[in-house]
Amino acid sequence: MREASDFFKRACLNGSVKNELTILIYGNGSELPYVINNDEIVSESMKLTQSLCDDSDLKFGGCIASQFEIEITKNVDLTGRGISVRLYQTAVMQTYPGSQTYPTTISSTEDITTYPGLTVCEGYNGNPIWLFTGKIYSCKLSKNRIIRKIVAYDDFYWKGTVNCTNWYRSLFKNVDTITLGKLFDELLKKFNFRKATAIENLTLPADDLPVYMVEDKVTVGELLRQIMEFNGFFCFIDGDGFLDFISFRDYSQVETNYEIYHYYIDVATEDFTKTGYTGLYIAGFEDGTGRYYFDSSSDENYYFLEDINIITKSYKARDFDPEFQKIKSLLNSYFSVIYDPINLKSEYRSWVELGDKIQVYVTWYDINGKDHIKTFDTMVLSRTLSGIQAITDEITSNAENIRYTEEYFDGD
């Protein structure tokens, strides 16, 4: 979650916000960026979709490309060019201060200035938010030949489908095994993924797990997804274009405080909570079961790891194998899951980021006119931003209430 002053948050929610969007289009080499400002952007035409998980049920891994759309009034074909989008916010709150000389700066740590009847706060110490960094997929002209619609994707789209089979096999040229951590690091270096500052020195739970080469064809996206899913993490590209990841584990990069939503545009909820998995089923193990348990509960709830060929073809499901013991130590990634499924549409709170925890208060009246309130605790698994001056934020956290018992396996 981004750091923002309490005044800025209050002003955004209770006052008014001015949003200024700037788009930077990059050329080749040392060529200066081509700048598109607010007056060259069609009003409210921005749309940005980001996801950790967009399936109907929870699936670890992530590596889902963000998509950015906008319409501009420049008749210039920008297809294939690099693009960065930044948002500069100024919040205005009506105030009635006493006798002062105007304007007066009232904060040394943030650009907050009072004027007669109002206070103006430039968010994030006057710095812009980087919403998106990627590459333009298309820049099509409209029928009137005046407006162009830009569609762009981040690195997961452009690099994810690259066939890296030969490079992958070269890692095993003189060795039988490599660690999963080495595979991950070499993959990022080879295909020029830049780590976010927060994860520069962070190790994944399965980094020291040995893996063996498989003969299957592999792509960059599939390798990343499998590594992340096996660790119980989500991987994404942030607004600056850096690779970042997050999980339900209590790691330092996971926000522990909830952003509270008392007011919103619309909300839809389920009547169950997605709870931690009690078992893990890893398809492809040689004993044919692949089932590992957290406890001896008769009501087992399994997470299925079914398409992890770089891992699952390497091990036998036997308790005396050292590698199997390492796998068992990872399971609390899946055990720690807990959130309420929700679809929330609200005003844009720029300090809330993908992966943050939120708390939503839902109030309703029954047929007798009695009011009720329920709190939903969830996580921003997918979001869509729409608009510019009046940005709306649609947050989705999907889940299915399915429990897999012994009957499932007996009938399989």
N, C-alpha and C positions, 0 to 999 in steps of 0.2 A: 504494500500500500504506500502510495506517495505521501511524503510529508507535506502538510499544508497547515497554515495557521487556523485556529478556531474561528477567527474573524472572517477569513476568506470562505470557510465552509458555510458559516451562517449567512454571509452575503450572497453566496451562490444559491442557497436554498430559500432564503427569505427576501432577498433583494432582486437584483438583476445582474446578468452576466453579458459582457461583450466578448464575443469570440472572433479572433482574427486568424484566419487560416493562410499559411504560406506553403506553397509547393515548390520544391527544388527539383529540377530535372537535370541529370548529369550527362555530360558528353564523354568524349574519349580523352584520356591523358590529362593534361593540365587545363583543359578547356573549362572556363568558369561555368557554374550551374546556371541554367535558365530558370528564372524566378517567375512564378505565377502568383499574383496577389489576390486579395479578396475581390477587387473590382473586376477581375477577369474570370471569376468563378460564378457559375449559375447558382442562384440562391437556393439553399437547402438541398443541393444535389449530392452531398457527400454520403457515402455508405461504407462502413468498415466492419468486416466480420472476422472475429478471432475465436479460436476454439482450442481447448485442451482435449475435450471429448465431445463429439457431436452425435454419437450413437444413441439409440433408444435406451440402452443400458450402459452402466459404467464399464469403460474399457481403458486400461492404462496404456501408456505409450505416447499418445499425442502425435507430434510431428505432422500437424494439420496446417496446411498453408493458409495464411491470412489473405483476404481479398479486399482491395480498396477500389472504390468507384467514385468518379466525380465527373461533372460536366464543366467544360471551360469554353470561353468565347474566342480563343486563339485558334486560327486556322493553320495549325502547324502539326504535322504528323510526328508524334513522339514515340512511336512503337519501338520497343527494344531498348529504350533508354532507362537508366537508373532513376529512381524516384524516392524522395523523402518528403514526408508531410509533417509539419509542425503546427501546433495550436497555441496561440498566445491568448490568455484569459485575463480580463479585468472585471472585478466584481464591484458593484456599487450598492451601498446601503444608505437609506435615508436616515439622517441623524440630525439632532438639534443641539449642538454643543453650545457652551456658554461663550462669553466674550473671548475671542481669539483673533489673531492676525492670520489671514488666509492667503494662500494655502499653507497648511502646517503639517509637516511630517511628524507622525506620532509613533513611529516604530523605527528602531535602528536595525532590525533584522529583516524587515520586509517593507516593501514600498507601499505603505499605507499613508494616505494624505487626506486631511479633512478640508472640506470646502463649506461654504454656507449651505446648510441643509442636507449635506451628504458626505459620505466618506468613501474614498476610492481605494481599492486594494489590488495591486498588480500581483497576480498569483505566482507562487513558486519563486519568490524573490525577483520577479520580473523576467524570469526565464521561460522559454516555450516548452511545451510537452511534445516529444517526438511520438506521433501517433503511429507512423508506418514507415518502413523502409523496404524497398524491393525493386522490382523491374516491371516496366509497362508491357502488358500482354497485347493490348489493342488500343487504338486511338481513333475511333470511327466518327466520320462526319454524319450529322443529322440530315434530314431531308432538306432543311432550309440552307444547308451548307454554311451555317454560321457557328453552330455549336458542335464541339467534339466531346465524345464520351470516352474517358480514360478508364481502363480496367487494368489493375496491376496486382501482382502476387509477390509474396516474399520468397526467400531462398528455398523453402521446403518444396515449393512448386517447381522451381527451375533446376534444383540439384537432386531432388528426391527420386526422380525417375531415371537418373543416370545409371547405366549398367556398369557396376564396378567389380564384376566377377574376377577378371584377370588380376586386378590389383589386390583383391581379397585373398586370392590363392597365393600371390607372391609373398604374403606375410608368413606363410607356412613353408617357404622354400627350403629352409635349413633346420626347421624345428617341427616337432609333432604337435605341440600345443603353444598357445599364447594366452595371456590373461584377458579377461573381458575388458578390463580397464585399458590395457594396451590397444586392443582393437578399437575401442571408443576414441582414444586420443589420436591414434593414427588416422582414423576416419575423418576427424575434425580437421587435422592438419592437411591431409591430402586434398580435401574439397573445400578448404578455406572457410570453415565455419568459425566465427569468432565467439568465444565464451563471454557471457556477461560478467562484470566485475564481481558480482556476488558469488559466483560459482568457480572462480579462477582456481582456487585451491581446495575445492570441495570434492571429496571422493564419494563415489557411489557404493552402496552396500556390497555389490557383487564384483567390485573391481579386481580382486585377487582370484576370482574363480577361473580355473583353466578351461579353455574351449578348444575343440578340435575342428579341423577343416571339414566342411561338407561340400559335396559336389554340385549342389543346386546352384542355379543362377541367382545372383543377389543384386539388389539395387541399393543405392545410398539411403533412400527413404526407408526401405525394409530393414536394413541393418540398424539404423537409428531407432526405429520403432521397436524392434525386437529387444535391443539392449535396454531401452527405457521400460518396456512392459515387464521384462523379467525382473528388473529392479523395483518395480512398483512405482515408477515415476511417470510424470508427464513432461514432454519436451515441447518447447515453442520458441518462436522468434519474436523478440520484443520490438518495441517501436523504433529503437535505434538500429535494428538489424542484427542484434547479438543473440546467440543461442542461450536459452535459459531453461531451467527445469524446476519442477516443484512436485511435492508429494503430500500424502496425508500424514507422513511421519512428522515428528516434532523437530524439524530442522530449522536452522536460523533464518532461512529465507521465507519460511511460511509465516504469514501474519497471524498472530495469536489474538488480536483484538478484532471484534466484529464491527463492521459499519452498519449502523442501525437505520432501517427504513420504516418510518412511521407513515410517510406519505408517498404515493406513487400514482401512476396513471392506471394501471391494471395489474392483476395478479391471478394466476391459476396454480393450484397446488394439488398434491396427491394426499391420500390419507394414511400414508405409511412413511417410515424413515428407513433409508438405506443404511443397514448396519454392517459391521465388520464381518468379513468372511471367516468361517470356522474351518475351512479346508481348502486345499489347492489341488487341482487336477492338472497334471502336466501330460499332454498327449504325446505319444511317441516313445515312451520309456519301454525298455525291453521286457519288463515283466507283465506288460499289458494293462496295468491298472493306473499307475502314475498318481495315486491318491495319497496325499499327506494331510495329517490332521493337526489342528491346533489343540483340540480337546476331545473328550470322549462323548460329547453330546450326541443324542440320538437324532437331533434335528440339525443335520449338517447343511451348511451353506457354502457351496464351492465356487471358487473363481477358476475359470477354465483358461489355461494357457495352451492354445491349440496350434498356433502358427509361429512357433519359436524354433525353427529348424536349426539355427546355429547353436542352440543350447540343447534341445531335447534329444538330438541324435547322438549326443556325446556321453550319456550317463545311463547307468542301470539303477533302478529304484530299489536299492538295497541299503539297509541301515548301516552296514559296516563299510561302505564306500566313503572315503574322506570327502569327495566332492559332494555326495548326497548330504552329508552333515552341513556343509557350507550352504547348500540350497535351503535346508531347513531353517537356517539362521536368518534367512531373508523374509520369512513369512509374515512378520509383523507389519510389513508394508501393506499387505492385504487385510490383516486383522484390524488395522487402525481406521478403516473406512467408516464414516458416519456423516450423513447429511440428509436434508429433506429435499425431495424433488420439487422443483418450482419453475414457473415461468413468470418473470417479473418485467414489467415495462415501467420505466421511471424517467425522470429528468437525469441528465448526465452528471455524474459526480466524478470529476476527472481524477480525484485522488484514489478512487477504487480501480484496481487493476485486475487483469485476468489471473485467476487462481486465488483471489482474496476471499476471506470469509465474510459473509453478510448475515444479518438478522432482520427478518421481515415480520412486522406486526400486522396481522390480518384481523379486521373487526367486521362483524356481521350481526344481523338481528334475526331472531327466530320468529315463528308465526305469532307468538304472544308479545312481540315487541321488545323482548329482553335482548340486551346487547351482549355479545360474546367477543373474546379476543384470544388469539392463539399466536404463539411465536414460532417462526420457522427459522432454523439455523441451517445454512447451506453454503455452497462454494460457487464462485463464478467459473463454471466449466465452459460456457460458451456465451458470446455476447455479440450484439450488432448495434453499432452506433449509426444513427441516421440524422441528417440535417447539419446545419452550421451554426446559425444564431440561436436556434431552439433545438439543441441536440437531444434526442431521446436515446435511451439505452435499454435494449431488450436483453435481459440476462436469463439464461436457461441452464438448469441442472437436471438432466434426465436420469431416470432410474426405473428399473422394473422390479417388482416384488416377487422374485422367483427364488425358491429354495430347492436345491437338488439333493434328493435323499438316495438311500440305497436302491429304492425302487427304480430310479432313473437309470442307474447303471445295469440293474438286472434286466431292464427292458431294452437296453441299447443294442 
